[in-house]
Structures are given as structure tokens and as C-alpha cells.
Amino acid sequence: MTPGLLGFVVFAALGVATWFLLKSMNKQFKRVDFVEEPEPVKE
């Protein structure tokens, strides 16, 4: 038995939701300006 139309719709909805999530995450990462400072040297 195949999942049919309902399976396809659920799968497509998950794909679209993932795409929007990644787009939003990318936008958030571009806002962050993180400058890595070198660690102090321990002697």
C-alpha cells in the first residue's frame, strides 16, 4: 500500500517548513557580528 496524496502533502509541508526555518536562521546569523578574540597565552 502506498502513502498516496496525504503522504505527499505531509512530506511537501515538512519540506516547505524546513526551507522557511533555514531561511530565517540564515537571516538571524547575518545579524550577529561575532569577532573571535585570540585566547590569552597561558605559561
mmCIF file as Biopython writes it, N, C-alpha, C and O atoms, coordinates in Angstrom:
data_model
#
loop_
_atom_site.group_PDB
_atom_site.id
_atom_site.type_symbol
_atom_site.label_atom_id
_atom_site.label_alt_id
_atom_site.label_comp_id
_atom_site.label_asym_id
_atom_site.label_entity_id
_atom_site.label_seq_id
_atom_site.pdbx_PDB_ins_code
_atom_site.Cartn_x
_atom_site.Cartn_y
_atom_site.Cartn_z
_atom_site.occupancy
_atom_site.B_iso_or_equiv
_atom_site.auth_seq_id
_atom_site.auth_asym_id
_atom_site.pdbx_PDB_model_num
ATOM 1   N N  . MET A ? 1  ? 0.839  -1.197 0.000  1.0 0.0 1  A 1 
ATOM 2   C CA . MET A ? 1  ? 0.000  0.000  0.000  1.0 0.0 1  A 1 
ATOM 3   C C  . MET A ? 1  ? 0.883  1.259  0.000  1.0 0.0 1  A 1 
ATOM 4   O O  . MET A ? 1  ? 1.845  1.330  0.764  1.0 0.0 1  A 1 
ATOM 5   N N  . THR A ? 2  ? 0.577  2.223  -0.821 1.0 0.0 2  A 1 
ATOM 6   C CA . THR A ? 2  ? 1.371  3.453  -0.918 1.0 0.0 2  A 1 
ATOM 7   C C  . THR A ? 2  ? 0.732  4.553  -0.080 1.0 0.0 2  A 1 
ATOM 8   O O  . THR A ? 2  ? -0.479 4.550  0.141  1.0 0.0 2  A 1 
ATOM 9   N N  . PRO A ? 3  ? 1.557  5.503  0.388  1.0 0.0 3  A 1 
ATOM 10  C CA . PRO A ? 3  ? 1.026  6.595  1.221  1.0 0.0 3  A 1 
ATOM 11  C C  . PRO A ? 3  ? 0.020  7.478  0.493  1.0 0.0 3  A 1 
ATOM 12  O O  . PRO A ? 3  ? -0.873 8.047  1.121  1.0 0.0 3  A 1 
ATOM 13  N N  . GLY A ? 4  ? 0.159  7.597  -0.829 1.0 0.0 4  A 1 
ATOM 14  C CA . GLY A ? 4  ? -0.811 8.351  -1.603 1.0 0.0 4  A 1 
ATOM 15  C C  . GLY A ? 4  ? -0.672 9.856  -1.449 1.0 0.0 4  A 1 
ATOM 16  O O  . GLY A ? 4  ? 0.400  10.370 -1.131 1.0 0.0 4  A 1 
ATOM 17  N N  . LEU A ? 5  ? -1.778 10.549 -1.682 1.0 0.0 5  A 1 
ATOM 18  C CA . LEU A ? 5  ? -1.780 12.013 -1.698 1.0 0.0 5  A 1 
ATOM 19  C C  . LEU A ? 5  ? -1.473 12.601 -0.322 1.0 0.0 5  A 1 
ATOM 20  O O  . LEU A ? 5  ? -0.716 13.565 -0.214 1.0 0.0 5  A 1 
ATOM 21  N N  . LEU A ? 6  ? -2.060 12.023 0.731  1.0 0.0 6  A 1 
ATOM 22  C CA . LEU A ? 6  ? -1.844 12.550 2.084  1.0 0.0 6  A 1 
ATOM 23  C C  . LEU A ? 6  ? -0.361 12.502 2.460  1.0 0.0 6  A 1 
ATOM 24  O O  . LEU A ? 6  ? 0.169  13.457 3.029  1.0 0.0 6  A 1 
ATOM 25  N N  . GLY A ? 7  ? 0.298  11.402 2.145  1.0 0.0 7  A 1 
ATOM 26  C CA . GLY A ? 7  ? 1.726  11.274 2.430  1.0 0.0 7  A 1 
ATOM 27  C C  . GLY A ? 7  ? 2.542  12.323 1.702  1.0 0.0 7  A 1 
ATOM 28  O O  . GLY A ? 7  ? 3.470  12.906 2.263  1.0 0.0 7  A 1 
ATOM 29  N N  . PHE A ? 8  ? 2.188  12.558 0.447  1.0 0.0 8  A 1 
ATOM 30  C CA . PHE A ? 8  ? 2.902  13.554 -0.341 1.0 0.0 8  A 1 
ATOM 31  C C  . PHE A ? 8  ? 2.697  14.952 0.237  1.0 0.0 8  A 1 
ATOM 32  O O  . PHE A ? 8  ? 3.646  15.730 0.338  1.0 0.0 8  A 1 
ATOM 33  N N  . VAL A ? 9  ? 1.458  15.271 0.615  1.0 0.0 9  A 1 
ATOM 34  C CA . VAL A ? 9  ? 1.157  16.599 1.164  1.0 0.0 9  A 1 
ATOM 35  C C  . VAL A ? 9  ? 1.922  16.823 2.468  1.0 0.0 9  A 1 
ATOM 36  O O  . VAL A ? 9  ? 2.482  17.898 2.682  1.0 0.0 9  A 1 
ATOM 37  N N  . VAL A ? 10 ? 1.948  15.816 3.334  1.0 0.0 10 A 1 
ATOM 38  C CA . VAL A ? 10 ? 2.684  15.942 4.603  1.0 0.0 10 A 1 
ATOM 39  C C  . VAL A ? 10 ? 4.169  16.133 4.329  1.0 0.0 10 A 1 
ATOM 40  O O  . VAL A ? 10 ? 4.808  16.988 4.942  1.0 0.0 10 A 1 
ATOM 41  N N  . PHE A ? 11 ? 4.724  15.344 3.412  1.0 0.0 11 A 1 
ATOM 42  C CA . PHE A ? 11 ? 6.138  15.441 3.077  1.0 0.0 11 A 1 
ATOM 43  C C  . PHE A ? 11 ? 6.469  16.812 2.491  1.0 0.0 11 A 1 
ATOM 44  O O  . PHE A ? 11 ? 7.490  17.406 2.836  1.0 0.0 11 A 1 
ATOM 45  N N  . ALA A ? 12 ? 5.610  17.312 1.608  1.0 0.0 12 A 1 
ATOM 46  C CA . ALA A ? 12 ? 5.823  18.631 0.997  1.0 0.0 12 A 1 
ATOM 47  C C  . ALA A ? 12 ? 5.750  19.723 2.063  1.0 0.0 12 A 1 
ATOM 48  O O  . ALA A ? 12 ? 6.546  20.662 2.044  1.0 0.0 12 A 1 
ATOM 49  N N  . ALA A ? 13 ? 4.801  19.605 2.990  1.0 0.0 13 A 1 
ATOM 50  C CA . ALA A ? 13 ? 4.666  20.604 4.058  1.0 0.0 13 A 1 
ATOM 51  C C  . ALA A ? 13 ? 5.917  20.622 4.935  1.0 0.0 13 A 1 
ATOM 52  O O  . ALA A ? 13 ? 6.385  21.691 5.326  1.0 0.0 13 A 1 
ATOM 53  N N  . LEU A ? 14 ? 6.455  19.450 5.245  1.0 0.0 14 A 1 
ATOM 54  C CA . LEU A ? 14 ? 7.691  19.377 6.036  1.0 0.0 14 A 1 
ATOM 55  C C  . LEU A ? 14 ? 8.848  20.033 5.285  1.0 0.0 14 A 1 
ATOM 56  O O  . LEU A ? 14 ? 9.658  20.744 5.880  1.0 0.0 14 A 1 
ATOM 57  N N  . GLY A ? 15 ? 8.921  19.792 3.989  1.0 0.0 15 A 1 
ATOM 58  C CA . GLY A ? 15 ? 9.977  20.388 3.179  1.0 0.0 15 A 1 
ATOM 59  C C  . GLY A ? 15 ? 9.889  21.908 3.169  1.0 0.0 15 A 1 
ATOM 60  O O  . GLY A ? 15 ? 10.901 22.590 3.328  1.0 0.0 15 A 1 
ATOM 61  N N  . VAL A ? 16 ? 8.678  22.443 2.981  1.0 0.0 16 A 1 
ATOM 62  C CA . VAL A ? 16 ? 8.485  23.892 2.953  1.0 0.0 16 A 1 
ATOM 63  C C  . VAL A ? 16 ? 8.805  24.491 4.319  1.0 0.0 16 A 1 
ATOM 64  O O  . VAL A ? 16 ? 9.448  25.538 4.398  1.0 0.0 16 A 1 
ATOM 65  N N  . ALA A ? 17 ? 8.364  23.841 5.393  1.0 0.0 17 A 1 
ATOM 66  C CA . ALA A ? 17 ? 8.639  24.339 6.743  1.0 0.0 17 A 1 
ATOM 67  C C  . ALA A ? 17 ? 10.145 24.368 7.008  1.0 0.0 17 A 1 
ATOM 68  O O  . ALA A ? 17 ? 10.654 25.323 7.595  1.0 0.0 17 A 1 
ATOM 69  N N  . THR A ? 18 ? 10.851 23.331 6.580  1.0 0.0 18 A 1 
ATOM 70  C CA . THR A ? 18 ? 12.307 23.281 6.756  1.0 0.0 18 A 1 
ATOM 71  C C  . THR A ? 18 ? 12.981 24.407 5.984  1.0 0.0 18 A 1 
ATOM 72  O O  . THR A ? 18 ? 13.914 25.037 6.482  1.0 0.0 18 A 1 
ATOM 73  N N  . TRP A ? 19 ? 12.504 24.660 4.756  1.0 0.0 19 A 1 
ATOM 74  C CA . TRP A ? 19 ? 13.074 25.725 3.927  1.0 0.0 19 A 1 
ATOM 75  C C  . TRP A ? 19 ? 12.898 27.081 4.598  1.0 0.0 19 A 1 
ATOM 76  O O  . TRP A ? 19 ? 13.834 27.879 4.640  1.0 0.0 19 A 1 
ATOM 77  N N  . PHE A ? 20 ? 11.688 27.351 5.130  1.0 0.0 20 A 1 
ATOM 78  C CA . PHE A ? 20 ? 11.452 28.625 5.815  1.0 0.0 20 A 1 
ATOM 79  C C  . PHE A ? 20 ? 12.316 28.740 7.073  1.0 0.0 20 A 1 
ATOM 80  O O  . PHE A ? 20 ? 12.832 29.815 7.379  1.0 0.0 20 A 1 
ATOM 81  N N  . LEU A ? 21 ? 12.468 27.641 7.790  1.0 0.0 21 A 1 
ATOM 82  C CA . LEU A ? 21 ? 13.284 27.640 9.007  1.0 0.0 21 A 1 
ATOM 83  C C  . LEU A ? 21 ? 14.741 27.970 8.675  1.0 0.0 21 A 1 
ATOM 84  O O  . LEU A ? 21 ? 15.368 28.778 9.361  1.0 0.0 21 A 1 
ATOM 85  N N  . LEU A ? 22 ? 15.274 27.351 7.633  1.0 0.0 22 A 1 
ATOM 86  C CA . LEU A ? 22 ? 16.664 27.615 7.242  1.0 0.0 22 A 1 
ATOM 87  C C  . LEU A ? 22 ? 16.835 29.057 6.780  1.0 0.0 22 A 1 
ATOM 88  O O  . LEU A ? 22 ? 17.845 29.692 7.084  1.0 0.0 22 A 1 
ATOM 89  N N  . LYS A ? 23 ? 15.849 29.577 6.044  1.0 0.0 23 A 1 
ATOM 90  C CA . LYS A ? 23 ? 15.909 30.964 5.591  1.0 0.0 23 A 1 
ATOM 91  C C  . LYS A ? 23 ? 15.950 31.921 6.775  1.0 0.0 23 A 1 
ATOM 92  O O  . LYS A ? 23 ? 16.744 32.861 6.806  1.0 0.0 23 A 1 
ATOM 93  N N  . SER A ? 24 ? 15.084 31.666 7.744  1.0 0.0 24 A 1 
ATOM 94  C CA . SER A ? 24 ? 15.013 32.509 8.932  1.0 0.0 24 A 1 
ATOM 95  C C  . SER A ? 24 ? 16.315 32.426 9.736  1.0 0.0 24 A 1 
ATOM 96  O O  . SER A ? 24 ? 16.823 33.439 10.218 1.0 0.0 24 A 1 
ATOM 97  N N  . MET A ? 25 ? 16.845 31.211 9.873  1.0 0.0 25 A 1 
ATOM 98  C CA . MET A ? 25 ? 18.078 31.011 10.634 1.0 0.0 25 A 1 
ATOM 99  C C  . MET A ? 25 ? 19.233 31.755 9.965  1.0 0.0 25 A 1 
ATOM 100 O O  . MET A ? 25 ? 20.061 32.366 10.641 1.0 0.0 25 A 1 
ATOM 101 N N  . ASN A ? 26 ? 19.282 31.700 8.642  1.0 0.0 26 A 1 
ATOM 102 C CA . ASN A ? 26 ? 20.329 32.409 7.884  1.0 0.0 26 A 1 
ATOM 103 C C  . ASN A ? 26 ? 20.257 33.902 8.158  1.0 0.0 26 A 1 
ATOM 104 O O  . ASN A ? 26 ? 21.284 34.549 8.365  1.0 0.0 26 A 1 
ATOM 105 N N  . LYS A ? 27 ? 19.045 34.451 8.160  1.0 0.0 27 A 1 
ATOM 106 C CA . LYS A ? 27 ? 18.863 35.884 8.401  1.0 0.0 27 A 1 
ATOM 107 C C  . LYS A ? 27 ? 19.352 36.252 9.804  1.0 0.0 27 A 1 
ATOM 108 O O  . LYS A ? 27 ? 19.988 37.288 9.993  1.0 0.0 27 A 1 
ATOM 109 N N  . GLN A ? 28 ? 19.052 35.398 10.781 1.0 0.0 28 A 1 
ATOM 110 C CA . GLN A ? 28 ? 19.484 35.661 12.153 1.0 0.0 28 A 1 
ATOM 111 C C  . GLN A ? 28 ? 21.015 35.623 12.255 1.0 0.0 28 A 1 
ATOM 112 O O  . GLN A ? 28 ? 21.614 36.457 12.934 1.0 0.0 28 A 1 
ATOM 113 N N  . PHE A ? 29 ? 21.641 34.663 11.586 1.0 0.0 29 A 1 
ATOM 114 C CA . PHE A ? 29 ? 23.099 34.549 11.644 1.0 0.0 29 A 1 
ATOM 115 C C  . PHE A ? 29 ? 23.776 35.755 11.013 1.0 0.0 29 A 1 
ATOM 116 O O  . PHE A ? 29 ? 24.845 36.166 11.463 1.0 0.0 29 A 1 
ATOM 117 N N  . LYS A ? 30 ? 23.168 36.329 9.974  1.0 0.0 30 A 1 
ATOM 118 C CA . LYS A ? 30 ? 23.774 37.500 9.333  1.0 0.0 30 A 1 
ATOM 119 C C  . LYS A ? 30 ? 23.728 38.709 10.243 1.0 0.0 30 A 1 
ATOM 120 O O  . LYS A ? 30 ? 24.562 39.606 10.118 1.0 0.0 30 A 1 
ATOM 121 N N  . ARG A ? 31 ? 22.759 38.753 11.167 1.0 0.0 31 A 1 
ATOM 122 C CA . ARG A ? 31 ? 22.647 39.882 12.104 1.0 0.0 31 A 1 
ATOM 123 C C  . ARG A ? 31 ? 23.764 39.859 13.148 1.0 0.0 31 A 1 
ATOM 124 O O  . ARG A ? 31 ? 24.192 40.907 13.631 1.0 0.0 31 A 1 
ATOM 125 N N  . VAL A ? 32 ? 24.228 38.664 13.490 1.0 0.0 32 A 1 
ATOM 126 C CA . VAL A ? 32 ? 25.228 38.520 14.547 1.0 0.0 32 A 1 
ATOM 127 C C  . VAL A ? 32 ? 26.596 38.883 13.995 1.0 0.0 32 A 1 
ATOM 128 O O  . VAL A ? 32 ? 27.050 38.294 13.014 1.0 0.0 32 A 1 
ATOM 129 N N  . ASP A ? 33 ? 27.259 39.858 14.628 1.0 0.0 33 A 1 
ATOM 130 C CA . ASP A ? 33 ? 28.628 40.145 14.223 1.0 0.0 33 A 1 
ATOM 131 C C  . ASP A ? 33 ? 29.552 39.695 15.345 1.0 0.0 33 A 1 
ATOM 132 O O  . ASP A ? 33 ? 29.785 40.411 16.320 1.0 0.0 33 A 1 
ATOM 133 N N  . PHE A ? 34 ? 30.057 38.507 15.175 1.0 0.0 34 A 1 
ATOM 134 C CA . PHE A ? 34 ? 30.879 37.856 16.194 1.0 0.0 34 A 1 
ATOM 135 C C  . PHE A ? 34 ? 32.338 37.947 15.772 1.0 0.0 34 A 1 
ATOM 136 O O  . PHE A ? 34 ? 32.722 37.459 14.709 1.0 0.0 34 A 1 
ATOM 137 N N  . VAL A ? 35 ? 33.150 38.580 16.621 1.0 0.0 35 A 1 
ATOM 138 C CA . VAL A ? 35 ? 34.578 38.671 16.341 1.0 0.0 35 A 1 
ATOM 139 C C  . VAL A ? 35 ? 35.292 37.800 17.359 1.0 0.0 35 A 1 
ATOM 140 O O  . VAL A ? 35 ? 35.219 38.042 18.564 1.0 0.0 35 A 1 
ATOM 141 N N  . GLU A ? 36 ? 35.978 36.792 16.865 1.0 0.0 36 A 1 
ATOM 142 C CA . GLU A ? 36 ? 36.661 35.874 17.768 1.0 0.0 36 A 1 
ATOM 143 C C  . GLU A ? 36 ? 37.961 36.505 18.247 1.0 0.0 36 A 1 
ATOM 144 O O  . GLU A ? 36 ? 38.798 36.926 17.448 1.0 0.0 36 A 1 
ATOM 145 N N  . GLU A ? 37 ? 38.112 36.559 19.555 1.0 0.0 37 A 1 
ATOM 146 C CA . GLU A ? 37 ? 39.350 37.109 20.122 1.0 0.0 37 A 1 
ATOM 147 C C  . GLU A ? 37 ? 40.310 35.960 20.416 1.0 0.0 37 A 1 
ATOM 148 O O  . GLU A ? 37 ? 39.885 34.894 20.860 1.0 0.0 37 A 1 
ATOM 149 N N  . PRO A ? 38 ? 41.592 36.172 20.172 1.0 0.0 38 A 1 
ATOM 150 C CA . PRO A ? 38 ? 42.546 35.098 20.473 1.0 0.0 38 A 1 
ATOM 151 C C  . PRO A ? 38 ? 42.634 34.848 21.975 1.0 0.0 38 A 1 
ATOM 152 O O  . PRO A ? 38 ? 42.550 35.769 22.787 1.0 0.0 38 A 1 
ATOM 153 N N  . GLU A ? 39 ? 42.806 33.578 22.316 1.0 0.0 39 A 1 
ATOM 154 C CA . GLU A ? 39 ? 42.897 33.234 23.751 1.0 0.0 39 A 1 
ATOM 155 C C  . GLU A ? 39 ? 44.208 33.733 24.315 1.0 0.0 39 A 1 
ATOM 156 O O  . GLU A ? 39 ? 45.233 33.689 23.634 1.0 0.0 39 A 1 
ATOM 157 N N  . PRO A ? 40 ? 44.191 34.208 25.549 1.0 0.0 40 A 1 
ATOM 158 C CA . PRO A ? 40 ? 45.462 34.617 26.169 1.0 0.0 40 A 1 
ATOM 159 C C  . PRO A ? 40 ? 46.384 33.408 26.335 1.0 0.0 40 A 1 
ATOM 160 O O  . PRO A ? 40 ? 45.937 32.298 26.624 1.0 0.0 40 A 1 
ATOM 161 N N  . VAL A ? 41 ? 47.685 33.656 26.144 1.0 0.0 41 A 1 
ATOM 162 C CA . VAL A ? 41 ? 48.649 32.552 26.216 1.0 0.0 41 A 1 
ATOM 163 C C  . VAL A ? 41 ? 48.928 32.239 27.682 1.0 0.0 41 A 1 
ATOM 164 O O  . VAL A ? 41 ? 49.293 33.113 28.468 1.0 0.0 41 A 1 
ATOM 165 N N  . LYS A ? 42 ? 48.742 30.941 28.031 1.0 0.0 42 A 1 
ATOM 166 C CA . LYS A ? 42 ? 48.998 30.521 29.419 1.0 0.0 42 A 1 
ATOM 167 C C  . LYS A ? 42 ? 50.421 29.982 29.510 1.0 0.0 42 A 1 
ATOM 168 O O  . LYS A ? 42 ? 50.859 29.204 28.662 1.0 0.0 42 A 1 
ATOM 169 N N  . GLU A ? 43 ? 51.132 30.402 30.543 1.0 0.0 43 A 1 
ATOM 170 C CA . GLU A ? 43 ? 52.519 29.933 30.697 1.0 0.0 43 A 1 
ATOM 171 C C  . GLU A ? 43 ? 52.629 29.011 31.870 1.0 0.0 43 A 1 
ATOM 172 O O  . GLU A ? 43 ? 53.716 28.512 32.163 1.0 0.0 43 A 1 
#
